[in-house]
Amino acid sequence: EACRTIGEPPPYGGLVITEIMPAPTGGGAAAEWVEVQNVLPWSVDPEGLRLASGATAVVLACDGVVGAGGVFVAAGSADSTANGGISEVHCVWNGALLPDAAVPLPRDPAVAGRTNRLQLQTPDAVLIDDVPFLVAGVGFPDVNPGASLELCAEQISAAANDRGRSWHVATVALTARFSGGDLGTPGMIGFSCGLDRLDEEGL
């Protein structure tokens, strides 16, 4: 296999969005967060990667590399008093990002292609992962205020996380890292949903 450098942007599917908090009960945009797992067999540097939804795109400022298999949290603030109690935030962004309800598609086709979904992109806006969590007909659970959407632990791939049945609404809080009262497990892959792993043909 060709040599890889830490600064090289990850390929499509190399980083997988595993948890989304689009509607925190307190803190506003500062308390929005996304959990991502590096499923590659090498370390990656998420510095400069983009999260995009609709017309909004933010650039991540991160604290070093993420090892093979590692999980990291990106949030609107690294301050645990502002972000709902998450003590370990690896990347931050500025401004509001995550929609919590579906919106009509705009006329601009480029923006429409990102509407009602969350995309992780390279600094050059090349797609790494895409989660259509507010797209009608895909079967995602409804967004509940104060509870994250968690990817089932047996469904961690950029293909499987396109399907609503691969996700569930968080029912517990990982209190050691997330003590603000909302529900979710930022920084720790969530629980199994009892599903067989979806393969490419099943998607």
N, C-alpha and C positions, 0 to 999 in steps of 0.2 A: 504494500500500500504506500502511496506517496506520503512524504513527510508532511506534517501539519504544524502550523505555527499558531501560538496562542492568539495572536491578533487577527487571524483569519476569520471572517464571518462564518458562523455555522451554516451548514446547508439546510435545505428544507427538511423539516422533521427532526433536526438535530436537537432543538429545544422544544419542549412540549408544555403548553399552558395547562396546568393541573388544578388551579383553583382561582376563582374570581370573586371579589367582594365589590359588587356594583352599587350597593345601597346600605352603607353603614348608618347606624342610627344616630351617631354623633360624629362631629369632626368634619363633616362635609368632604370636600375633595381631598383633604389631607389624610382622611381615613379610608380612602379607596386603595385597594391593593390587589396584586396579581401574584400568584405563585407559579414558578416555572421549574421544570426539571431538565437537566442536561442529560440526555439519553445517549450521547456520543461516548466512545471509549477514549476520549482525550479531553483535556481541560479547554474551556473557552472563556474569553473575556467579553462579558455582555456590555461593556462600556460603549455608548454610542448607538446601541440598538434602539429601535423605535417601537412604540406601541401605538396603534392607530385604530380609530373607530369613527366611522362617518367622516366628517370634515376635520376631525381633531387628530393630531399626531403629536406625540411627546417623545423626547429623546431621553434615554436613561443615563444617569450618572451613577457609576457603580464603584464598589469598594473591592477591586481586585478580581481575580479569576475564579471560576467555578469548576471544581474537579469533575472528572468523569462520574456520572451518576448523581451528581450533587443537585440539591434543591435550593432555590433562592427566592426571596420575596422582593418584589418591586412595589413601592408605595408612593403616595403623594407626599409623605413626610417620613423622615427617619426618627422623629421625636415621638417617643412612646406616649407622651401626654397628649399628643395631637392626633395620632393615628389609630387610636382605639386600644392601645396597650401592647403593640407588637414591639418587642425589644430587639429583634434581629432583622433589620431591613438591609438588604445588600445593595439595592438600587433605588434611586428616587427619581421622580419626575415633577415638573412644575405644572400646576393648573388642573382643572377638572378633565377627566378622560372618559370614565365609564358611564354609558347610558344605563338606566334601570328600567326603561320601558321602551317598547318598539316605537319607531317613528316612521312617517311616510318616506318613501324613497325620493331623493331629490332628482332633479333633471340631469345634473352632472353625472355622467356614467361612472367616472372614476370615484366620486364620492359615494354614489349609490352602491358600488361594489364593496364598500367597507361599512355600510350602514347596518345597524342592528347586529353587529358582530365585533369581535376583537381580534386584531391581527398583530403578530409579532414579526417585525421586519428587520432586515439588515440596515446599516446606515444609509444605503443607497435605495431603500424601500423595496428590496427583494423579499418576497414572502418566506418566512420561516415556519410559522404556524398560524392557523386561522380557526376561530371558534365562533360559530353562528348562533350565539346563545339567546338572541332575541328574534331570530328569523322565524316567521310563522311556518308551521308545518314540519319543522325539524324535530319537534318533540322534546325540547328542553323543558325542565321544570320551571315554574314561575319564579321570578325574583321575589324573595321575601325580605323586607327590611330587616337588617341586622343579622342576616345569615348568608354565608357565602355559598356559591355553587362549587361543589367538589367533584373532580373527576374520579371515578371508581378506580381503586388501586390496581385492578387487573386490566385496565383499559388505557394504559399510558402509551399513546402513540399519537402522532399528528393525524392519522387516519381515524382512529377510534374516537378522538375527542371532537370530531365533527358531528357525532350522533348524540341526540339528546338523551337516549337511554343509557349512555355511558356516564351520565352525571346525576347527582342528587343534591338536595339542599342540606347544608350542614345542620347537624343536630346537637353537636357538642362543641365546647371551646377548649382549646389546648391552653390551659390556664397558665402554664409556665411561661408562655410567650405572648399570650393574647388575653389580657386581663381586663379589657374594657367593657365586657358584658355581652358583646356580640358573639355569634357562633361561627366557628371556622377553625382550621388547623394550619395557619400560615407557617411555612418552614418545615412542615412534616407531611409527607404523602398521606392522604386520608385512608379511608377504610374500603375493604372489598365490598362489592354489591352482590356477590354471588353470581356474576355473569361469566360466561365463557369469553375468552379473549376474542375480540372481533378481528377477523382477517380481512385482507383487501377485498376478497370476493364478497364478503358479507356487508361491505359498505357501499 
